[in-house]
Structure formats: structure tokens, C-alpha cells
Amino acid sequence: MRHLTVRMFGAFRELEPSGAWRIEIDEAATVADVRRAFEQQARARWGARFDPALLAASAFASEREVLRASDSVAGLDEVAVLPPVSGG
């Protein structure tokens, strides 16, 4: 197991005002694994304030690119969770 820092934006930032949260993941985790770990640990940390539907609609990204579910996060110290945005 290791820790991964998740940078949080939009509605997620309201849950964690510092803008970052460290989650525990397996060494060989993929983005899909990070999403599952984030959801499980977020439910424990924020309870009903956490919206799993928002997470399901969100993307994960490295400093350089949006990541696919099958992408490995080995070698990454942090990722960002990017909720959908709208505007006019």
C-alpha cells in the first residue's frame, strides 16, 4: 500500500478546503482502482456530504493529461479529480 495525493477542484474542494487529500492505494493501482479507493474512503470521511454520482461523472488527470480508467498511476505522486463543469 502507498499514499496518493488527490488534488480537488469544484464541488470536491468544498469537501476538502485545503484542496488536497491523501488516499491509500495499492502499489499497482490503475485509475479505476483510485476511483474505487477514493469513493470508499470519501464515504468514510465525509458521509452524506459526499456525492458518488459526482465522482462517477468526474475525470482524473495527471499534470500532463486526462487519465483513462485502465491507466496505471505507478510513478505518480498526485492526480487531480476534475468534476464536470458548466457555464454560459
HTML snippet that shows the backbone in 3Dmol.js (N, CA, C, O; Angstrom):
<script src="https://3Dmol.org/build/3Dmol-min.js"></script>
<div id="view" style="width:600px;height:400px;position:relative"></div>
<script>
const pdb = `
ATOM      1  N   MET A   1       0.848  -1.191   0.000  1.00  0.00           N
ATOM      2  CA  MET A   1       0.000   0.000   0.000  1.00  0.00           C
ATOM      3  C   MET A   1       0.888   1.248   0.000  1.00  0.00           C
ATOM      4  O   MET A   1       2.002   1.259   0.524  1.00  0.00           O
ATOM      5  N   ARG A   2       0.340   2.289  -0.611  1.00  0.00           N
ATOM      6  CA  ARG A   2       1.035   3.579  -0.615  1.00  0.00           C
ATOM      7  C   ARG A   2       0.000   4.696  -0.617  1.00  0.00           C
ATOM      8  O   ARG A   2      -1.197   4.452  -0.767  1.00  0.00           O
ATOM      9  N   HIS A   3       0.473   5.910  -0.450  1.00  0.00           N
ATOM     10  CA  HIS A   3      -0.413   7.066  -0.468  1.00  0.00           C
ATOM     11  C   HIS A   3      -0.307   7.804  -1.794  1.00  0.00           C
ATOM     12  O   HIS A   3       0.758   7.872  -2.408  1.00  0.00           O
ATOM     13  N   LEU A   4      -1.431   8.351  -2.214  1.00  0.00           N
ATOM     14  CA  LEU A   4      -1.512   9.161  -3.422  1.00  0.00           C
ATOM     15  C   LEU A   4      -2.253  10.439  -3.051  1.00  0.00           C
ATOM     16  O   LEU A   4      -3.322  10.384  -2.445  1.00  0.00           O
ATOM     17  N   THR A   5      -1.695  11.579  -3.409  1.00  0.00           N
ATOM     18  CA  THR A   5      -2.368  12.851  -3.164  1.00  0.00           C
ATOM     19  C   THR A   5      -3.352  13.114  -4.296  1.00  0.00           C
ATOM     20  O   THR A   5      -3.006  13.020  -5.474  1.00  0.00           O
ATOM     21  N   VAL A   6      -4.580  13.445  -3.921  1.00  0.00           N
ATOM     22  CA  VAL A   6      -5.613  13.788  -4.899  1.00  0.00           C
ATOM     23  C   VAL A   6      -5.902  15.277  -4.749  1.00  0.00           C
ATOM     24  O   VAL A   6      -6.374  15.719  -3.702  1.00  0.00           O
ATOM     25  N   ARG A   7      -5.621  16.045  -5.791  1.00  0.00           N
ATOM     26  CA  ARG A   7      -5.952  17.471  -5.821  1.00  0.00           C
ATOM     27  C   ARG A   7      -7.434  17.581  -6.159  1.00  0.00           C
ATOM     28  O   ARG A   7      -7.936  16.887  -7.044  1.00  0.00           O
ATOM     29  N   MET A   8      -8.123  18.457  -5.444  1.00  0.00           N
ATOM     30  CA  MET A   8      -9.578  18.520  -5.569  1.00  0.00           C
ATOM     31  C   MET A   8     -10.016  19.900  -6.046  1.00  0.00           C
ATOM     32  O   MET A   8      -9.509  20.924  -5.588  1.00  0.00           O
ATOM     33  N   PHE A   9     -10.964  19.902  -6.974  1.00  0.00           N
ATOM     34  CA  PHE A   9     -11.464  21.137  -7.571  1.00  0.00           C
ATOM     35  C   PHE A   9     -12.991  21.141  -7.554  1.00  0.00           C
ATOM     36  O   PHE A   9     -13.623  20.111  -7.323  1.00  0.00           O
ATOM     37  N   GLY A  10     -13.569  22.307  -7.800  1.00  0.00           N
ATOM     38  CA  GLY A  10     -15.020  22.431  -7.880  1.00  0.00           C
ATOM     39  C   GLY A  10     -15.712  21.988  -6.606  1.00  0.00           C
ATOM     40  O   GLY A  10     -15.300  22.354  -5.505  1.00  0.00           O
ATOM     41  N   ALA A  11     -16.766  21.198  -6.760  1.00  0.00           N
ATOM     42  CA  ALA A  11     -17.554  20.739  -5.611  1.00  0.00           C
ATOM     43  C   ALA A  11     -16.729  19.893  -4.655  1.00  0.00           C
ATOM     44  O   ALA A  11     -17.014  19.861  -3.458  1.00  0.00           O
ATOM     45  N   PHE A  12     -15.711  19.205  -5.163  1.00  0.00           N
ATOM     46  CA  PHE A  12     -14.871  18.410  -4.274  1.00  0.00           C
ATOM     47  C   PHE A  12     -14.079  19.307  -3.329  1.00  0.00           C
ATOM     48  O   PHE A  12     -13.797  18.926  -2.192  1.00  0.00           O
ATOM     49  N   ARG A  13     -13.726  20.487  -3.798  1.00  0.00           N
ATOM     50  CA  ARG A  13     -12.969  21.438  -2.970  1.00  0.00           C
ATOM     51  C   ARG A  13     -13.793  21.876  -1.763  1.00  0.00           C
ATOM     52  O   ARG A  13     -13.235  22.209  -0.718  1.00  0.00           O
ATOM     53  N   GLU A  14     -15.103  21.879  -1.901  1.00  0.00           N
ATOM     54  CA  GLU A  14     -15.965  22.225  -0.770  1.00  0.00           C
ATOM     55  C   GLU A  14     -15.872  21.176   0.333  1.00  0.00           C
ATOM     56  O   GLU A  14     -16.045  21.495   1.509  1.00  0.00           O
ATOM     57  N   LEU A  15     -15.603  19.935  -0.039  1.00  0.00           N
ATOM     58  CA  LEU A  15     -15.443  18.875   0.960  1.00  0.00           C
ATOM     59  C   LEU A  15     -14.107  18.992   1.676  1.00  0.00           C
ATOM     60  O   LEU A  15     -14.013  18.718   2.872  1.00  0.00           O
ATOM     61  N   GLU A  16     -13.089  19.394   0.955  1.00  0.00           N
ATOM     62  CA  GLU A  16     -11.726  19.450   1.487  1.00  0.00           C
ATOM     63  C   GLU A  16     -11.131  20.817   1.146  1.00  0.00           C
ATOM     64  O   GLU A  16     -10.471  20.966   0.118  1.00  0.00           O
ATOM     65  N   PRO A  17     -11.363  21.822   2.011  1.00  0.00           N
ATOM     66  CA  PRO A  17     -10.933  23.188   1.708  1.00  0.00           C
ATOM     67  C   PRO A  17      -9.435  23.343   1.430  1.00  0.00           C
ATOM     68  O   PRO A  17      -9.032  24.292   0.757  1.00  0.00           O
ATOM     69  N   SER A  18      -8.614  22.434   1.934  1.00  0.00           N
ATOM     70  CA  SER A  18      -7.172  22.528   1.664  1.00  0.00           C
ATOM     71  C   SER A  18      -6.868  22.275   0.190  1.00  0.00           C
ATOM     72  O   SER A  18      -5.809  22.662  -0.303  1.00  0.00           O
ATOM     73  N   GLY A  19      -7.797  21.625  -0.511  1.00  0.00           N
ATOM     74  CA  GLY A  19      -7.613  21.362  -1.926  1.00  0.00           C
ATOM     75  C   GLY A  19      -6.864  20.093  -2.252  1.00  0.00           C
ATOM     76  O   GLY A  19      -6.659  19.772  -3.423  1.00  0.00           O
ATOM     77  N   ALA A  20      -6.451  19.362  -1.223  1.00  0.00           N
ATOM     78  CA  ALA A  20      -5.735  18.105  -1.462  1.00  0.00           C
ATOM     79  C   ALA A  20      -6.053  17.122  -0.349  1.00  0.00           C
ATOM     80  O   ALA A  20      -6.291  17.498   0.799  1.00  0.00           O
ATOM     81  N   TRP A  21      -6.048  15.856  -0.725  1.00  0.00           N
ATOM     82  CA  TRP A  21      -6.345  14.793   0.232  1.00  0.00           C
ATOM     83  C   TRP A  21      -5.528  13.580  -0.150  1.00  0.00           C
ATOM     84  O   TRP A  21      -5.427  13.246  -1.330  1.00  0.00           O
ATOM     85  N   ARG A  22      -4.946  12.917   0.829  1.00  0.00           N
ATOM     86  CA  ARG A  22      -4.143  11.714   0.572  1.00  0.00           C
ATOM     87  C   ARG A  22      -4.995  10.480   0.809  1.00  0.00           C
ATOM     88  O   ARG A  22      -5.622  10.324   1.857  1.00  0.00           O
ATOM     89  N   ILE A  23      -5.002   9.601  -0.196  1.00  0.00           N
ATOM     90  CA  ILE A  23      -5.725   8.343  -0.066  1.00  0.00           C
ATOM     91  C   ILE A  23      -4.733   7.192  -0.114  1.00  0.00           C
ATOM     92  O   ILE A  23      -3.612   7.336  -0.602  1.00  0.00           O
ATOM     93  N   GLU A  24      -5.158   6.069   0.392  1.00  0.00           N
ATOM     94  CA  GLU A  24      -4.329   4.869   0.382  1.00  0.00           C
ATOM     95  C   GLU A  24      -4.737   3.997  -0.798  1.00  0.00           C
ATOM     96  O   GLU A  24      -5.917   3.711  -1.001  1.00  0.00           O
ATOM     97  N   ILE A  25      -3.731   3.579  -1.578  1.00  0.00           N
ATOM     98  CA  ILE A  25      -3.980   2.737  -2.753  1.00  0.00           C
ATOM     99  C   ILE A  25      -2.957   1.609  -2.803  1.00  0.00           C
ATOM    100  O   ILE A  25      -1.936   1.655  -2.116  1.00  0.00           O
ATOM    101  N   ASP A  26      -3.237   0.601  -3.619  1.00  0.00           N
ATOM    102  CA  ASP A  26      -2.271  -0.468  -3.868  1.00  0.00           C
ATOM    103  C   ASP A  26      -1.139   0.060  -4.744  1.00  0.00           C
ATOM    104  O   ASP A  26      -1.320   1.007  -5.509  1.00  0.00           O
ATOM    105  N   GLU A  27       0.015  -0.560  -4.621  1.00  0.00           N
ATOM    106  CA  GLU A  27       1.187  -0.164  -5.415  1.00  0.00           C
ATOM    107  C   GLU A  27       0.913  -0.204  -6.916  1.00  0.00           C
ATOM    108  O   GLU A  27       1.368   0.676  -7.647  1.00  0.00           O
ATOM    109  N   ALA A  28       0.186  -1.197  -7.381  1.00  0.00           N
ATOM    110  CA  ALA A  28      -0.057  -1.385  -8.819  1.00  0.00           C
ATOM    111  C   ALA A  28      -1.406  -0.820  -9.264  1.00  0.00           C
ATOM    112  O   ALA A  28      -1.993  -1.322 -10.224  1.00  0.00           O
ATOM    113  N   ALA A  29      -1.899   0.196  -8.597  1.00  0.00           N
ATOM    114  CA  ALA A  29      -3.241   0.720  -8.861  1.00  0.00           C
ATOM    115  C   ALA A  29      -3.364   1.360 -10.239  1.00  0.00           C
ATOM    116  O   ALA A  29      -2.432   1.973 -10.758  1.00  0.00           O
ATOM    117  N   THR A  30      -4.549   1.191 -10.807  1.00  0.00           N
ATOM    118  CA  THR A  30      -4.942   1.899 -12.026  1.00  0.00           C
ATOM    119  C   THR A  30      -5.859   3.054 -11.617  1.00  0.00           C
ATOM    120  O   THR A  30      -6.208   3.196 -10.445  1.00  0.00           O
ATOM    121  N   VAL A  31      -6.235   3.860 -12.580  1.00  0.00           N
ATOM    122  CA  VAL A  31      -7.174   4.952 -12.299  1.00  0.00           C
ATOM    123  C   VAL A  31      -8.504   4.393 -11.791  1.00  0.00           C
ATOM    124  O   VAL A  31      -9.119   4.983 -10.903  1.00  0.00           O
ATOM    125  N   ALA A  32      -8.950   3.276 -12.337  1.00  0.00           N
ATOM    126  CA  ALA A  32     -10.189   2.651 -11.849  1.00  0.00           C
ATOM    127  C   ALA A  32     -10.052   2.275 -10.378  1.00  0.00           C
ATOM    128  O   ALA A  32     -10.998   2.438  -9.607  1.00  0.00           O
ATOM    129  N   ASP A  33      -8.888   1.775  -9.984  1.00  0.00           N
ATOM    130  CA  ASP A  33      -8.648   1.440  -8.578  1.00  0.00           C
ATOM    131  C   ASP A  33      -8.641   2.696  -7.712  1.00  0.00           C
ATOM    132  O   ASP A  33      -9.165   2.692  -6.598  1.00  0.00           O
ATOM    133  N   VAL A  34      -8.048   3.763  -8.224  1.00  0.00           N
ATOM    134  CA  VAL A  34      -8.024   5.038  -7.496  1.00  0.00           C
ATOM    135  C   VAL A  34      -9.446   5.542  -7.294  1.00  0.00           C
ATOM    136  O   VAL A  34      -9.793   6.011  -6.210  1.00  0.00           O
ATOM    137  N   ARG A  35     -10.268   5.448  -8.329  1.00  0.00           N
ATOM    138  CA  ARG A  35     -11.661   5.894  -8.221  1.00  0.00           C
ATOM    139  C   ARG A  35     -12.394   5.108  -7.131  1.00  0.00           C
ATOM    140  O   ARG A  35     -13.114   5.690  -6.319  1.00  0.00           O
ATOM    141  N   ARG A  36     -12.208   3.781  -7.117  1.00  0.00           N
ATOM    142  CA  ARG A  36     -12.860   2.951  -6.088  1.00  0.00           C
ATOM    143  C   ARG A  36     -12.350   3.289  -4.691  1.00  0.00           C
ATOM    144  O   ARG A  36     -13.139   3.404  -3.753  1.00  0.00           O
ATOM    145  N   ALA A  37     -11.040   3.449  -4.547  1.00  0.00           N
ATOM    146  CA  ALA A  37     -10.457   3.785  -3.245  1.00  0.00           C
ATOM    147  C   ALA A  37     -10.934   5.158  -2.784  1.00  0.00           C
ATOM    148  O   ALA A  37     -11.257   5.350  -1.612  1.00  0.00           O
ATOM    149  N   PHE A  38     -10.976   6.107  -3.711  1.00  0.00           N
ATOM    150  CA  PHE A  38     -11.440   7.448  -3.381  1.00  0.00           C
ATOM    151  C   PHE A  38     -12.874   7.389  -2.870  1.00  0.00           C
ATOM    152  O   PHE A  38     -13.193   7.979  -1.838  1.00  0.00           O
ATOM    153  N   GLU A  39     -13.737   6.679  -3.591  1.00  0.00           N
ATOM    154  CA  GLU A  39     -15.143   6.596  -3.183  1.00  0.00           C
ATOM    155  C   GLU A  39     -15.284   5.961  -1.805  1.00  0.00           C
ATOM    156  O   GLU A  39     -15.999   6.482  -0.949  1.00  0.00           O
ATOM    157  N   GLN A  40     -14.613   4.850  -1.591  1.00  0.00           N
ATOM    158  CA  GLN A  40     -14.719   4.155  -0.306  1.00  0.00           C
ATOM    159  C   GLN A  40     -14.220   5.035   0.843  1.00  0.00           C
ATOM    160  O   GLN A  40     -14.874   5.137   1.881  1.00  0.00           O
ATOM    161  N   GLN A  41     -13.080   5.658   0.655  1.00  0.00           N
ATOM    162  CA  GLN A  41     -12.509   6.477   1.717  1.00  0.00           C
ATOM    163  C   GLN A  41     -13.267   7.794   1.895  1.00  0.00           C
ATOM    164  O   GLN A  41     -13.340   8.319   3.006  1.00  0.00           O
ATOM    165  N   ALA A  42     -13.829   8.330   0.814  1.00  0.00           N
ATOM    166  CA  ALA A  42     -14.620   9.559   0.898  1.00  0.00           C
ATOM    167  C   ALA A  42     -15.921   9.328   1.662  1.00  0.00           C
ATOM    168  O   ALA A  42     -16.339  10.176   2.449  1.00  0.00           O
ATOM    169  N   ARG A  43     -16.556   8.190   1.433  1.00  0.00           N
ATOM    170  CA  ARG A  43     -17.788   7.875   2.178  1.00  0.00           C
ATOM    171  C   ARG A  43     -17.500   7.829   3.680  1.00  0.00           C
ATOM    172  O   ARG A  43     -18.296   8.315   4.483  1.00  0.00           O
ATOM    173  N   ALA A  44     -16.366   7.245   4.051  1.00  0.00           N
ATOM    174  CA  ALA A  44     -15.998   7.165   5.464  1.00  0.00           C
ATOM    175  C   ALA A  44     -15.652   8.543   6.026  1.00  0.00           C
ATOM    176  O   ALA A  44     -15.967   8.834   7.180  1.00  0.00           O
ATOM    177  N   ARG A  45     -15.019   9.380   5.238  1.00  0.00           N
ATOM    178  CA  ARG A  45     -14.561  10.692   5.718  1.00  0.00           C
ATOM    179  C   ARG A  45     -15.682  11.727   5.751  1.00  0.00           C
ATOM    180  O   ARG A  45     -15.812  12.463   6.729  1.00  0.00           O
ATOM    181  N   TRP A  46     -16.498  11.796   4.687  1.00  0.00           N
ATOM    182  CA  TRP A  46     -17.486  12.867   4.570  1.00  0.00           C
ATOM    183  C   TRP A  46     -18.935  12.408   4.672  1.00  0.00           C
ATOM    184  O   TRP A  46     -19.836  13.246   4.695  1.00  0.00           O
ATOM    185  N   GLY A  47     -19.180  11.128   4.732  1.00  0.00           N
ATOM    186  CA  GLY A  47     -20.539  10.615   4.891  1.00  0.00           C
ATOM    187  C   GLY A  47     -21.482  11.112   3.812  1.00  0.00           C
ATOM    188  O   GLY A  47     -21.168  11.049   2.624  1.00  0.00           O
ATOM    189  N   ALA A  48     -22.638  11.605   4.229  1.00  0.00           N
ATOM    190  CA  ALA A  48     -23.686  12.032   3.299  1.00  0.00           C
ATOM    191  C   ALA A  48     -23.297  13.269   2.492  1.00  0.00           C
ATOM    192  O   ALA A  48     -23.933  13.564   1.481  1.00  0.00           O
ATOM    193  N   ARG A  49     -22.275  13.990   2.916  1.00  0.00           N
ATOM    194  CA  ARG A  49     -21.823  15.159   2.150  1.00  0.00           C
ATOM    195  C   ARG A  49     -21.175  14.753   0.823  1.00  0.00           C
ATOM    196  O   ARG A  49     -21.124  15.542  -0.121  1.00  0.00           O
ATOM    197  N   PHE A  50     -20.687  13.526   0.765  1.00  0.00           N
ATOM    198  CA  PHE A  50     -20.037  13.029  -0.452  1.00  0.00           C
ATOM    199  C   PHE A  50     -21.087  12.543  -1.442  1.00  0.00           C
ATOM    200  O   PHE A  50     -22.003  11.811  -1.068  1.00  0.00           O
ATOM    201  N   ASP A  51     -20.958  12.947  -2.698  1.00  0.00           N
ATOM    202  CA  ASP A  51     -21.898  12.565  -3.756  1.00  0.00           C
ATOM    203  C   ASP A  51     -21.213  11.604  -4.732  1.00  0.00           C
ATOM    204  O   ASP A  51     -20.426  12.041  -5.572  1.00  0.00           O
ATOM    205  N   PRO A  52     -21.502  10.294  -4.633  1.00  0.00           N
ATOM    206  CA  PRO A  52     -20.848   9.338  -5.533  1.00  0.00           C
ATOM    207  C   PRO A  52     -21.186   9.573  -7.005  1.00  0.00           C
ATOM    208  O   PRO A  52     -20.394   9.221  -7.879  1.00  0.00           O
ATOM    209  N   ALA A  53     -22.345  10.161  -7.292  1.00  0.00           N
ATOM    210  CA  ALA A  53     -22.701  10.449  -8.686  1.00  0.00           C
ATOM    211  C   ALA A  53     -21.761  11.505  -9.276  1.00  0.00           C
ATOM    212  O   ALA A  53     -21.420  11.445 -10.457  1.00  0.00           O
ATOM    213  N   LEU A  54     -21.349  12.460  -8.459  1.00  0.00           N
ATOM    214  CA  LEU A  54     -20.400  13.468  -8.925  1.00  0.00           C
ATOM    215  C   LEU A  54     -19.060  12.814  -9.255  1.00  0.00           C
ATOM    216  O   LEU A  54     -18.438  13.138 -10.267  1.00  0.00           O
ATOM    217  N   LEU A  55     -18.622  11.903  -8.407  1.00  0.00           N
ATOM    218  CA  LEU A  55     -17.372  11.192  -8.679  1.00  0.00           C
ATOM    219  C   LEU A  55     -17.483  10.379  -9.966  1.00  0.00           C
ATOM    220  O   LEU A  55     -16.546  10.350 -10.764  1.00  0.00           O
ATOM    221  N   ALA A  56     -18.612   9.726 -10.170  1.00  0.00           N
ATOM    222  CA  ALA A  56     -18.808   8.905 -11.371  1.00  0.00           C
ATOM    223  C   ALA A  56     -18.723   9.744 -12.647  1.00  0.00           C
ATOM    224  O   ALA A  56     -18.306   9.244 -13.692  1.00  0.00           O
ATOM    225  N   ALA A  57     -19.114  11.011 -12.566  1.00  0.00           N
ATOM    226  CA  ALA A  57     -19.096  11.895 -13.730  1.00  0.00           C
ATOM    227  C   ALA A  57     -17.780  12.661 -13.875  1.00  0.00           C
ATOM    228  O   ALA A  57     -17.610  13.429 -14.821  1.00  0.00           O
ATOM    229  N   SER A  58     -16.860  12.455 -12.949  1.00  0.00           N
ATOM    230  CA  SER A  58     -15.607  13.206 -12.923  1.00  0.00           C
ATOM    231  C   SER A  58     -14.474  12.462 -13.620  1.00  0.00           C
ATOM    232  O   SER A  58     -14.504  11.241 -13.768  1.00  0.00           O
ATOM    233  N   ALA A  59     -13.486  13.226 -14.040  1.00  0.00           N
ATOM    234  CA  ALA A  59     -12.285  12.668 -14.664  1.00  0.00           C
ATOM    235  C   ALA A  59     -11.117  12.779 -13.696  1.00  0.00           C
ATOM    236  O   ALA A  59     -11.107  13.626 -12.802  1.00  0.00           O
ATOM    237  N   PHE A  60     -10.136  11.909 -13.891  1.00  0.00           N
ATOM    238  CA  PHE A  60      -8.877  12.001 -13.158  1.00  0.00           C
ATOM    239  C   PHE A  60      -7.800  12.406 -14.152  1.00  0.00           C
ATOM    240  O   PHE A  60      -7.823  11.989 -15.310  1.00  0.00           O
ATOM    241  N   ALA A  61      -6.855  13.223 -13.693  1.00  0.00           N
ATOM    242  CA  ALA A  61      -5.797  13.704 -14.576  1.00  0.00           C
ATOM    243  C   ALA A  61      -4.465  13.757 -13.841  1.00  0.00           C
ATOM    244  O   ALA A  61      -4.408  13.945 -12.626  1.00  0.00           O
ATOM    245  N   SER A  62      -3.400  13.587 -14.610  1.00  0.00           N
ATOM    246  CA  SER A  62      -2.054  13.829 -14.105  1.00  0.00           C
ATOM    247  C   SER A  62      -1.728  15.287 -14.421  1.00  0.00           C
ATOM    248  O   SER A  62      -2.601  16.034 -14.862  1.00  0.00           O
ATOM    249  N   GLU A  63      -0.499  15.689 -14.204  1.00  0.00           N
ATOM    250  CA  GLU A  63      -0.098  17.052 -14.560  1.00  0.00           C
ATOM    251  C   GLU A  63      -0.127  17.273 -16.067  1.00  0.00           C
ATOM    252  O   GLU A  63      -0.179  18.412 -16.532  1.00  0.00           O
ATOM    253  N   ARG A  64      -0.093  16.172 -16.837  1.00  0.00           N
ATOM    254  CA  ARG A  64       0.050  16.296 -18.286  1.00  0.00           C
ATOM    255  C   ARG A  64      -1.156  15.890 -19.110  1.00  0.00           C
ATOM    256  O   ARG A  64      -1.314  16.345 -20.243  1.00  0.00           O
ATOM    257  N   GLU A  65      -2.024  15.027 -18.547  1.00  0.00           N
ATOM    258  CA  GLU A  65      -3.112  14.511 -19.380  1.00  0.00           C
ATOM    259  C   GLU A  65      -4.264  13.981 -18.538  1.00  0.00           C
ATOM    260  O   GLU A  65      -4.110  13.656 -17.361  1.00  0.00           O
ATOM    261  N   VAL A  66      -5.423  13.906 -19.186  1.00  0.00           N
ATOM    262  CA  VAL A  66      -6.569  13.239 -18.582  1.00  0.00           C
ATOM    263  C   VAL A  66      -6.297  11.741 -18.673  1.00  0.00           C
ATOM    264  O   VAL A  66      -5.858  11.240 -19.708  1.00  0.00           O
ATOM    265  N   LEU A  67      -6.560  11.041 -17.588  1.00  0.00           N
ATOM    266  CA  LEU A  67      -6.226   9.620 -17.498  1.00  0.00           C
ATOM    267  C   LEU A  67      -7.436   8.743 -17.780  1.00  0.00           C
ATOM    268  O   LEU A  67      -8.564   9.085 -17.425  1.00  0.00           O
ATOM    269  N   ARG A  68      -7.185   7.612 -18.422  1.00  0.00           N
ATOM    270  CA  ARG A  68      -8.226   6.614 -18.673  1.00  0.00           C
ATOM    271  C   ARG A  68      -8.290   5.653 -17.493  1.00  0.00           C
ATOM    272  O   ARG A  68      -7.336   5.546 -16.722  1.00  0.00           O
ATOM    273  N   ALA A  69      -9.398   4.963 -17.354  1.00  0.00           N
ATOM    274  CA  ALA A  69      -9.606   4.038 -16.231  1.00  0.00           C
ATOM    275  C   ALA A  69      -8.525   2.972 -16.156  1.00  0.00           C
ATOM    276  O   ALA A  69      -8.151   2.547 -15.063  1.00  0.00           O
ATOM    277  N   SER A  70      -8.024   2.538 -17.291  1.00  0.00           N
ATOM    278  CA  SER A  70      -7.025   1.461 -17.319  1.00  0.00           C
ATOM    279  C   SER A  70      -5.591   1.952 -17.132  1.00  0.00           C
ATOM    280  O   SER A  70      -4.675   1.138 -17.019  1.00  0.00           O
ATOM    281  N   ASP A  71      -5.382   3.268 -17.098  1.00  0.00           N
ATOM    282  CA  ASP A  71      -4.030   3.807 -16.932  1.00  0.00           C
ATOM    283  C   ASP A  71      -3.497   3.520 -15.535  1.00  0.00           C
ATOM    284  O   ASP A  71      -4.229   3.604 -14.549  1.00  0.00           O
ATOM    285  N   SER A  72      -2.230   3.184 -15.463  1.00  0.00           N
ATOM    286  CA  SER A  72      -1.559   2.956 -14.183  1.00  0.00           C
ATOM    287  C   SER A  72      -1.217   4.298 -13.542  1.00  0.00           C
ATOM    288  O   SER A  72      -0.932   5.271 -14.240  1.00  0.00           O
ATOM    289  N   VAL A  73      -1.245   4.345 -12.220  1.00  0.00           N
ATOM    290  CA  VAL A  73      -0.797   5.535 -11.502  1.00  0.00           C
ATOM    291  C   VAL A  73       0.551   5.283 -10.828  1.00  0.00           C
ATOM    292  O   VAL A  73       1.011   6.095 -10.027  1.00  0.00           O
ATOM    293  N   ALA A  74       1.176   4.158 -11.155  1.00  0.00           N
ATOM    294  CA  ALA A  74       2.521   3.884 -10.644  1.00  0.00           C
ATOM    295  C   ALA A  74       3.435   5.014 -11.103  1.00  0.00           C
ATOM    296  O   ALA A  74       3.399   5.415 -12.266  1.00  0.00           O
ATOM    297  N   GLY A  75       4.232   5.513 -10.212  1.00  0.00           N
ATOM    298  CA  GLY A  75       5.135   6.603 -10.550  1.00  0.00           C
ATOM    299  C   GLY A  75       4.532   7.984 -10.383  1.00  0.00           C
ATOM    300  O   GLY A  75       5.247   8.981 -10.476  1.00  0.00           O
ATOM    301  N   LEU A  76       3.240   8.065 -10.139  1.00  0.00           N
ATOM    302  CA  LEU A  76       2.602   9.362  -9.892  1.00  0.00           C
ATOM    303  C   LEU A  76       2.468   9.583  -8.389  1.00  0.00           C
ATOM    304  O   LEU A  76       2.057   8.686  -7.653  1.00  0.00           O
ATOM    305  N   ASP A  77       2.817  10.779  -7.945  1.00  0.00           N
ATOM    306  CA  ASP A  77       2.640  11.135  -6.538  1.00  0.00           C
ATOM    307  C   ASP A  77       1.294  11.791  -6.298  1.00  0.00           C
ATOM    308  O   ASP A  77       0.774  11.784  -5.182  1.00  0.00           O
ATOM    309  N   GLU A  78       0.732  12.361  -7.367  1.00  0.00           N
ATOM    310  CA  GLU A  78      -0.568  13.008  -7.229  1.00  0.00           C
ATOM    311  C   GLU A  78      -1.329  12.970  -8.539  1.00  0.00           C
ATOM    312  O   GLU A  78      -0.760  12.877  -9.626  1.00  0.00           O
ATOM    313  N   VAL A  79      -2.646  13.046  -8.385  1.00  0.00           N
ATOM    314  CA  VAL A  79      -3.567  13.185  -9.507  1.00  0.00           C
ATOM    315  C   VAL A  79      -4.581  14.246  -9.112  1.00  0.00           C
ATOM    316  O   VAL A  79      -4.671  14.629  -7.946  1.00  0.00           O
ATOM    317  N   ALA A  80      -5.336  14.711 -10.081  1.00  0.00           N
ATOM    318  CA  ALA A  80      -6.422  15.652  -9.816  1.00  0.00           C
ATOM    319  C   ALA A  80      -7.735  14.979 -10.165  1.00  0.00           C
ATOM    320  O   ALA A  80      -7.820  14.227 -11.136  1.00  0.00           O
ATOM    321  N   VAL A  81      -8.764  15.252  -9.363  1.00  0.00           N
ATOM    322  CA  VAL A  81     -10.109  14.802  -9.703  1.00  0.00           C
ATOM    323  C   VAL A  81     -10.846  16.037 -10.212  1.00  0.00           C
ATOM    324  O   VAL A  81     -10.946  17.052  -9.522  1.00  0.00           O
ATOM    325  N   LEU A  82     -11.360  15.926 -11.437  1.00  0.00           N
ATOM    326  CA  LEU A  82     -11.955  17.061 -12.135  1.00  0.00           C
ATOM    327  C   LEU A  82     -13.445  16.833 -12.336  1.00  0.00           C
ATOM    328  O   LEU A  82     -13.838  16.046 -13.196  1.00  0.00           O
ATOM    329  N   PRO A  83     -14.280  17.511 -11.553  1.00  0.00           N
ATOM    330  CA  PRO A  83     -15.722  17.351 -11.741  1.00  0.00           C
ATOM    331  C   PRO A  83     -16.160  18.017 -13.044  1.00  0.00           C
ATOM    332  O   PRO A  83     -15.462  18.887 -13.565  1.00  0.00           O
ATOM    333  N   PRO A  84     -17.308  17.610 -13.564  1.00  0.00           N
ATOM    334  CA  PRO A  84     -17.805  18.258 -14.778  1.00  0.00           C
ATOM    335  C   PRO A  84     -18.087  19.731 -14.500  1.00  0.00           C
ATOM    336  O   PRO A  84     -18.424  20.114 -13.380  1.00  0.00           O
ATOM    337  N   VAL A  85     -17.943  20.537 -15.526  1.00  0.00           N
ATOM    338  CA  VAL A  85     -18.202  21.969 -15.382  1.00  0.00           C
ATOM    339  C   VAL A  85     -19.269  22.381 -16.377  1.00  0.00           C
ATOM    340  O   VAL A  85     -19.458  21.748 -17.416  1.00  0.00           O
ATOM    341  N   SER A  86     -19.954  23.447 -16.038  1.00  0.00           N
ATOM    342  CA  SER A  86     -20.923  24.017 -16.965  1.00  0.00           C
ATOM    343  C   SER A  86     -20.853  25.521 -16.814  1.00  0.00           C
ATOM    344  O   SER A  86     -20.318  26.031 -15.830  1.00  0.00           O
ATOM    345  N   GLY A  87     -21.367  26.191 -17.739  1.00  0.00           N
ATOM    346  CA  GLY A  87     -21.328  27.643 -17.652  1.00  0.00           C
ATOM    347  C   GLY A  87     -21.963  28.255 -18.876  1.00  0.00           C
ATOM    348  O   GLY A  87     -22.454  27.565 -19.769  1.00  0.00           O
ATOM    349  N   GLY A  88     -21.938  29.536 -18.889  1.00  0.00           N
ATOM    350  CA  GLY A  88     -22.560  30.182 -20.021  1.00  0.00           C
ATOM    351  C   GLY A  88     -21.896  31.439 -20.405  1.00  0.00           C
ATOM    352  O   GLY A  88     -22.321  32.096 -21.355  1.00  0.00           O
TER     353      GLY A  88
END
`;
const viewer = $3Dmol.createViewer("view");
viewer.addModel(pdb, "pdb");
viewer.setStyle({}, {cartoon: {color: "spectrum"}});
viewer.zoomTo();
viewer.render();
</script>
